[in-house]
Each structure stands twice: as structure tokens, then as C-alpha cells.
Amino acid sequence: MLDRLRVPGLGGWSDDPLWASFYDWSVEHPRAGGAVWRLGIGSDLRKLYDAAAEIGRQPAGSAVLDIPCGGGVALRGLRPGQGVRYVAADIAQAMLDRTMSAAHERGVADQVEPRLADVGALPFADGEFDLVVSFTGLHCFPDPHRAVLEMGRVTHAGGVLTGSALLNTSPFSHGGLRTLPLRPVGRLSGLLGPSATRDEVQTWLAEAGFGDITLEMSGAMGYFRALKR
């Protein structure tokens, strides 16, 4: 689903583009990475850390889906010995390899199950997961509406979907002007999809059966959380 027209030298997600490595680096280096996020999209990187911390609050026996897992940045929320089933899913094998490498470094590999998966047609049962996380992923999908519906399908009643996305905003609000140059290049390279507005994300979440929906903007990045009814 994520293979699209590519700008030579940048590569799409299935090629493990340089952007993916840069993103991972920025998240793993709070001071330097935080400065890059503030300057680039006007966003506070600490919001991502706070959102990922929900993973670590899941009790033993819980099932967590991380889609797309990318290079495994959400693993920072998983605790060694936590006793959860953590499915790291992505469309690219290169991303899964990098996630497993990060899992070994963090001492949580025994809980992590890598899985090749297309977010538009997830190979999981209805209501299979207690928590679904999708950090900085929604704006990469060619059909974000379908992705939200699929993530909702695999979240069981009482479960949570949480994540973040670079949302479509006015050039004069929420860091929209800063992201204008990124969007056409990202679309051509296959790194960005159409994304969505905050209203669209909230509408799709409700359509997917979620309530108690919150969506907070941090620059151009929107952080959402919702409870499956």
C-alpha cells in the first residue's frame, strides 16, 4: 500500500529511507531531537514520550499492536518483564529488523512479535488487542480513513487506540507554514500520504466505534486517544 512514485535517492518506506533513520535518531536524542522537532514542525517531542508511556501501563497478559512500528521508537514504553504480547507490525521487513534490533538493545525482545502487515488489511482478528498504537504513522498511509477503521476493528471493547500524525492544518496555525515544503516532497517520494484534518480523524475514530476521543495539537502534530465502545 505504501509503494508510490519515488523521488530518486529518497526511497519509499519499503526501501528503509534515510528519513526513517533520521526520525529514529531524533526520538532517541531528546535534547537535539527535541530542538529539531520544535524548529521543523513546532512540536514538543515530549508529547510522544508521554503517549508511548501508556504501553508500559498495560498489565501482564495484555496484547499490544504497534502499527507501523518503523524502527521501534515506541518500544521505549515497553518494560522488561512486563509480560505483554507486543506485536510490532509494518509493511517493510527492513523496519521489522530494525525494531527487533532495538528490542534486543532494550531487553524486551522476548515480548515482541514482528509481523509483516498492511494497515489497510490487518491480518488480525476482530478485537484482538487491548491497546493499538500508531505513532507518526497516519500521515504515511495512502488511505488513512481505511487504516483507522482497520485499527478500530482489531481493538476490543474497552481497549484504547492512541497515536500521532502530522495533520493537515492551515498554513497560519499549528506549524502549518513550516510543513508546507515537506508535503509535496513527501508525497512524491512515497513517504507521505494525503493525511487528514483533525476533524476527519475525530470523525473516523467515531465511525470506527470509539468514544472519549481526545485530539491535542502540538505544532503540526496531532496526538489522539480514544476508547473503543
KEKE-3310 file (N, C-alpha, C; in steps of 0.2 Angstrom, whole numbers, plus 5000, padded with zeros to 4 digits):
npx = (5004:5010:5019:5024:5025:5042:5055:5071:5084:5078:5068:5055:5045:5046:5059:5067:5070:5082:5076:5069:5078:5083:5072:5071:5083:5081:5071:5077:5086:5084:5087:5094:5085:5073:5075:5075:5062:5055:5059:5057:5043:5036:5033:5032:5043:5042:5029:5027:5034:5027:5015:5019:5021:5010:5010:5018:5010:5001:4994:5001:4998:4991:4988:4996:4997:5008:5008:5012:5027:5039:5056:5055:5053:5043:5045:5051:5042:5039:5041:5054:5051:5037:5027:5018:5010:5017:5015:5024:5021:5023:5024:5036:5050:5063:5060:5055:5066:5074:5067:5067:5080:5081:5073:5080:5091:5085:5081:5069:5065:5060:5046:5041:5034:5037:5029:5024:5013:4999:4992:4980:4973:4973:4980:4974:4962:4946:4944:4956:4966:4971:4977:4981:4993:4999:5011:5016:5012:4999:4999:5007:5000:4992:4978:4971:4959:4954:4963:4961:4949:4952:4961:4953:4944:4952:4954:4948:4932:4932:4946:4960:4965:4978:4989:4999:5000:5005:4996:4984:4984:4980:4990:4993:4992:4996:5009:5008:5013:5027:5027:5024:5033:5037:5027:5024:5036:5036:5025:5028:5039:5034:5034:5024:5006:4990:4986:4976:4963:4961:4947:4943:4950:4944:4931:4933:4937:4926:4917:4924:4920:4924:4924:4925:4935:4950:4960:4974:4984:5001:5010:5012:5009:4997:4990:4981:4969:4958:4944:4938:4921)
npy = (4994:5006:5009:5020:5033:5038:5049:5050:5043:5046:5036:5024:5019:5005:5004:5007:5021:5035:5045:5038:5033:5045:5050:5040:5043:5056:5054:5046:5055:5066:5080:5086:5080:5085:5099:5099:5095:5105:5116:5111:5107:5113:5106:5098:5086:5079:5075:5064:5055:5054:5049:5036:5031:5025:5012:5005:5004:4994:4979:4963:4950:4957:4962:4971:4981:4988:4999:5008:5000:5005:5010:5005:5015:5016:5006:5011:5013:5000:4989:4979:4962:4964:4956:4956:4954:4960:4965:4970:4978:4980:4986:4984:4974:4978:4988:4980:4972:4982:4986:4974:4974:4985:4981:4970:4978:4985:4975:4969:4960:4947:4949:4954:4952:4952:4957:4956:4967:4975:4990:4993:4981:4972:4958:4952:4946:4952:4963:4959:4966:4974:4987:4998:5006:5020:5028:5043:5039:5039:5049:5044:5034:5028:5028:5034:5034:5021:5015:5019:5013:5000:4998:5001:4990:4979:4982:4978:4980:4992:4993:5003:5015:5024:5037:5047:5060:5069:5082:5089:5106:5123:5135:5145:5141:5130:5126:5125:5132:5129:5116:5115:5114:5101:5093:5091:5085:5074:5067:5064:5056:5045:5044:5051:5051:5056:5061:5070:5081:5087:5086:5076:5065:5064:5061:5049:5041:5040:5034:5021:5016:5021:5031:5044:5053:5061:5074:5082:5096:5098:5109:5105:5092:5080:5073:5059:5050:5037:5028:5011:5008)
npz = (5000:5003:4993:4981:4969:4967:4973:4966:4975:4988:4991:4995:5009:5010:5006:5017:5020:5021:5029:5039:5047:5052:5059:5069:5076:5080:5090:5099:5104:5115:5118:5106:5096:5101:5099:5085:5081:5087:5079:5066:5065:5074:5086:5102:5107:5119:5120:5113:5120:5132:5127:5122:5134:5139:5135:5144:5155:5153:5159:5164:5152:5143:5126:5113:5099:5088:5075:5061:5066:5062:5066:5079:5089:5098:5107:5118:5128:5133:5146:5152:5156:5158:5153:5142:5126:5113:5097:5084:5070:5052:5035:5029:5029:5032:5042:5052:5055:5061:5072:5079:5082:5090:5101:5106:5111:5121:5130:5129:5119:5121:5122:5110:5095:5079:5064:5047:5039:5032:5034:5029:5028:5040:5047:5058:5071:5074:5088:5094:5101:5116:5117:5104:5095:5086:5081:5073:5061:5053:5044:5034:5027:5012:5012:5025:5031:5029:5036:5050:5052:5051:5062:5072:5071:5076:5089:5105:5114:5126:5125:5119:5107:5102:5096:5084:5072:5058:5054:5042:5042:5043:5034:5043:5056:5070:5066:5052:5041:5042:5038:5025:5014:5016:5012:4998:4993:5001:4997:4983:4985:4991:5005:5012:5014:5010:5022:5035:5042:5058:5061:5053:5057:5070:5066:5059:5069:5078:5069:5068:5080:5092:5107:5119:5114:5112:5105:5103:5098:5094:5088:5071:5073:5078:5092:5097:5106:5110:5116:5114:5111)
capx = (5000:5014:5024:5021:5031:5048:5060:5077:5088:5074:5066:5049:5045:5049:5066:5071:5073:5086:5071:5067:5084:5084:5067:5073:5088:5078:5067:5082:5091:5078:5089:5095:5079:5068:5076:5074:5055:5052:5061:5054:5036:5034:5030:5036:5044:5040:5022:5027:5036:5021:5010:5021:5021:5004:5012:5021:5005:4997:4995:5003:4993:4988:4990:4998:4999:5011:5007:5018:5032:5045:5062:5054:5053:5038:5047:5053:5036:5038:5046:5057:5047:5031:5023:5013:5011:5018:5015:5027:5019:5025:5024:5043:5054:5068:5058:5054:5073:5077:5063:5069:5087:5080:5070:5086:5095:5081:5080:5062:5064:5056:5039:5040:5032:5037:5024:5023:5006:4997:4987:4973:4970:4977:4979:4972:4955:4942:4945:4962:4971:4969:4980:4984:4997:5001:5014:5018:5010:4993:5000:5011:4996:4989:4971:4971:4952:4953:4968:4958:4944:4955:4964:4947:4942:4956:4954:4942:4928:4936:4953:4962:4969:4982:4994:5000:5000:5006:4989:4983:4982:4981:4997:4994:4991:4999:5015:5006:5018:5033:5027:5022:5038:5038:5022:5024:5042:5035:5020:5032:5044:5031:5034:5018:5000:4986:4985:4969:4962:4959:4940:4942:4952:4939:4925:4934:4938:4919:4915:4927:4917:4927:4921:4930:4940:4954:4965:4978:4989:5007:5013:5008:5007:4991:4990:4974:4967:4951:4942:4933:4915)
capy = (5000:5012:5010:5025:5036:5039:5054:5046:5044:5046:5029:5024:5015:4998:5004:5009:5028:5039:5049:5034:5033:5052:5050:5036:5047:5062:5052:5044:5060:5071:5087:5088:5079:5090:5105:5098:5094:5112:5120:5108:5106:5117:5101:5096:5079:5075:5073:5057:5051:5054:5045:5030:5028:5021:5005:5002:5004:4988:4974:4956:4946:4962:4962:4977:4981:4994:4999:5005:5000:5008:5007:5003:5020:5015:5001:5015:5012:4993:4987:4972:4958:4967:4951:4958:4952:4966:4964:4975:4977:4985:4984:4983:4969:4982:4991:4975:4970:4987:4986:4969:4976:4990:4977:4967:4983:4987:4970:4967:4956:4941:4951:4957:4948:4955:4954:4960:4968:4981:4993:4993:4974:4969:4950:4950:4945:4957:4964:4955:4969:4979:4993:4999:5012:5021:5035:5047:5034:5040:5053:5040:5029:5031:5028:5035:5033:5014:5012:5020:5008:4993:4998:5000:4983:4974:4984:4976:4984:4994:4995:5010:5017:5030:5038:5054:5061:5076:5083:5095:5112:5130:5137:5150:5139:5124:5125:5123:5135:5126:5109:5116:5112:5094:5089:5089:5081:5068:5063:5061:5051:5039:5044:5054:5050:5063:5063:5071:5086:5085:5085:5070:5060:5063:5058:5042:5037:5039:5029:5015:5013:5024:5036:5048:5054:5067:5076:5088:5098:5101:5111:5102:5085:5079:5067:5057:5044:5035:5021:5008:5007)
capz = (5000:5004:4987:4977:4965:4972:4971:4966:4981:4994:4993:4999:5016:5009:5005:5023:5018:5026:5034:5044:5052:5055:5063:5075:5079:5083:5095:5104:5107:5117:5118:5099:5093:5103:5095:5078:5081:5088:5073:5060:5064:5080:5090:5108:5107:5125:5119:5110:5126:5136:5123:5122:5141:5140:5133:5150:5160:5152:5164:5161:5148:5138:5119:5111:5092:5086:5068:5059:5071:5060:5069:5085:5094:5103:5112:5124:5133:5135:5151:5153:5161:5158:5152:5137:5119:5109:5090:5080:5063:5047:5029:5027:5033:5035:5048:5057:5058:5065:5078:5083:5085:5096:5106:5110:5115:5127:5134:5129:5113:5122:5122:5104:5089:5072:5059:5041:5039:5028:5039:5026:5028:5045:5047:5065:5072:5077:5095:5096:5105:5121:5115:5097:5095:5079:5082:5067:5055:5050:5038:5029:5024:5007:5014:5032:5034:5030:5042:5056:5053:5052:5068:5076:5071:5079:5096:5108:5118:5132:5123:5118:5101:5103:5091:5082:5065:5055:5051:5038:5045:5039:5034:5048:5063:5071:5062:5045:5037:5042:5035:5018:5009:5017:5010:4991:4993:5004:4993:4978:4987:4994:5012:5015:5010:5010:5029:5037:5046:5065:5061:5049:5062:5075:5063:5058:5076:5080:5064:5070:5086:5098:5111:5124:5109:5113:5100:5105:5093:5096:5082:5066:5075:5082:5097:5098:5110:5110:5120:5110:5114)
cpx = (5004:5019:5020:5027:5036:5052:5067:5081:5085:5071:5059:5050:5048:5056:5070:5074:5077:5082:5070:5072:5085:5078:5068:5078:5085:5074:5072:5086:5086:5081:5090:5089:5074:5069:5074:5066:5052:5053:5057:5046:5032:5031:5035:5037:5042:5033:5022:5030:5030:5016:5012:5021:5015:5005:5014:5016:5000:4999:4998:4997:4990:4991:4990:4999:5002:5012:5007:5023:5038:5052:5061:5054:5048:5040:5050:5048:5036:5043:5048:5053:5040:5025:5017:5015:5012:5020:5018:5025:5021:5025:5031:5047:5060:5066:5057:5061:5075:5073:5065:5076:5086:5077:5076:5090:5091:5079:5072:5060:5059:5048:5037:5039:5032:5032:5023:5015:5005:4991:4980:4970:4974:4975:4978:4964:4952:4943:4951:4966:4968:4971:4983:4987:4999:5004:5017:5018:5005:4995:5004:5006:4992:4981:4970:4964:4952:4958:4965:4953:4947:4958:4958:4944:4945:4957:4947:4938:4932:4943:4954:4966:4972:4987:4995:5001:5002:5000:4989:4980:4983:4988:4999:4993:4994:5005:5014:5011:5025:5033:5025:5027:5039:5033:5022:5030:5040:5030:5024:5036:5041:5031:5028:5012:4996:4985:4977:4969:4961:4952:4939:4945:4947:4933:4927:4935:4931:4916:4917:4924:4920:4923:4927:4936:4943:4959:4968:4984:4995:5011:5008:5006:5001:4991:4983:4974:4960:4949:4936:4927:4913)
cpy = (5006:5013:5015:5028:5039:5045:5050:5048:5044:5039:5029:5020:5008:4998:5006:5016:5031:5043:5044:5033:5040:5052:5047:5040:5052:5060:5050:5049:5066:5078:5089:5086:5083:5097:5105:5098:5101:5116:5118:5109:5110:5112:5100:5088:5075:5073:5066:5053:5049:5049:5037:5027:5024:5013:5001:5002:4998:4982:4967:4953:4951:4961:4969:4977:4988:4994:5006:5005:5004:5005:5005:5009:5019:5010:5005:5014:5005:4992:4980:4968:4960:4961:4952:4954:4958:4964:4970:4974:4982:4982:4982:4979:4973:4985:4986:4973:4976:4987:4980:4970:4980:4986:4973:4972:4985:4981:4967:4962:4949:4942:4953:4952:4952:4952:4959:4961:4975:4984:4993:4987:4970:4962:4948:4950:4951:4957:4960:4959:4974:4986:4993:5006:5013:5028:5037:5042:5036:5044:5050:5035:5032:5032:5028:5033:5025:5011:5013:5015:5001:4993:4998:4993:4978:4976:4982:4981:4986:4995:5002:5010:5024:5031:5046:5054:5068:5077:5089:5101:5118:5132:5142:5148:5132:5122:5123:5126:5131:5119:5110:5113:5104:5090:5086:5084:5074:5064:5060:5056:5044:5039:5047:5052:5057:5065:5065:5078:5083:5083:5078:5064:5058:5059:5051:5038:5035:5033:5022:5012:5016:5030:5039:5050:5061:5068:5082:5089:5100:5103:5108:5095:5085:5073:5065:5051:5043:5028:5018:5006:4999)
cpz = (5000:4998:4983:4973:4969:4968:4971:4972:4988:4996:4996:5005:5015:5008:5011:5021:5023:5031:5040:5049:5056:5060:5070:5079:5083:5090:5101:5107:5109:5116:5110:5095:5094:5099:5088:5077:5082:5082:5067:5059:5070:5085:5096:5108:5113:5125:5117:5116:5130:5133:5124:5129:5143:5139:5140:5155:5158:5156:5160:5158:5143:5131:5116:5103:5091:5078:5065:5064:5069:5063:5076:5091:5099:5109:5118:5130:5136:5140:5151:5158:5162:5157:5147:5131:5115:5102:5087:5073:5058:5041:5026:5032:5036:5041:5054:5060:5062:5072:5082:5086:5091:5102:5110:5114:5121:5132:5134:5123:5115:5122:5115:5098:5083:5067:5053:5040:5035:5033:5036:5026:5034:5046:5054:5066:5075:5085:5098:5101:5110:5120:5108:5097:5088:5079:5075:5061:5051:5043:5033:5025:5018:5008:5022:5035:5035:5035:5048:5057:5054:5060:5074:5077:5075:5087:5099:5112:5124:5131:5120:5111:5103:5098:5090:5075:5063:5051:5046:5041:5041:5040:5040:5055:5063:5067:5055:5040:5036:5038:5027:5013:5010:5013:5003:4990:4996:5000:4987:4979:4990:5002:5015:5010:5011:5017:5030:5041:5053:5065:5058:5054:5067:5072:5062:5064:5078:5075:5066:5076:5092:5101:5115:5120:5111:5107:5102:5100:5097:5090:5077:5068:5080:5086:5098:5102:5110:5113:5115:5114:5114)
residu = (MET:LEU:ASP:ARG:LEU:ARG:VAL:PRO:GLY:LEU:GLY:GLY:TRP:SER:ASP:ASP:PRO:LEU:TRP:ALA:SER:PHE:TYR:ASP:TRP:SER:VAL:GLU:HIS:PRO:ARG:ALA:GLY:GLY:ALA:VAL:TRP:ARG:LEU:GLY:ILE:GLY:SER:ASP:LEU:ARG:LYS:LEU:TYR:ASP:ALA:ALA:ALA:GLU:ILE:GLY:ARG:GLN:PRO:ALA:GLY:SER:ALA:VAL:LEU:ASP:ILE:PRO:CYS:GLY:GLY:GLY:VAL:ALA:LEU:ARG:GLY:LEU:ARG:PRO:GLY:GLN:GLY:VAL:ARG:TYR:VAL:ALA:ALA:ASP:ILE:ALA:GLN:ALA:MET:LEU:ASP:ARG:THR:MET:SER:ALA:ALA:HIS:GLU:ARG:GLY:VAL:ALA:ASP:GLN:VAL:GLU:PRO:ARG:LEU:ALA:ASP:VAL:GLY:ALA:LEU:PRO:PHE:ALA:ASP:GLY:GLU:PHE:ASP:LEU:VAL:VAL:SER:PHE:THR:GLY:LEU:HIS:CYS:PHE:PRO:ASP:PRO:HIS:ARG:ALA:VAL:LEU:GLU:MET:GLY:ARG:VAL:THR:HIS:ALA:GLY:GLY:VAL:LEU:THR:GLY:SER:ALA:LEU:LEU:ASN:THR:SER:PRO:PHE:SER:HIS:GLY:GLY:LEU:ARG:THR:LEU:PRO:LEU:ARG:PRO:VAL:GLY:ARG:LEU:SER:GLY:LEU:LEU:GLY:PRO:SER:ALA:THR:ARG:ASP:GLU:VAL:GLN:THR:TRP:LEU:ALA:GLU:ALA:GLY:PHE:GLY:ASP:ILE:THR:LEU:GLU:MET:SER:GLY:ALA:MET:GLY:TYR:PHE:ARG:ALA:LEU:LYS:ARG)
# end
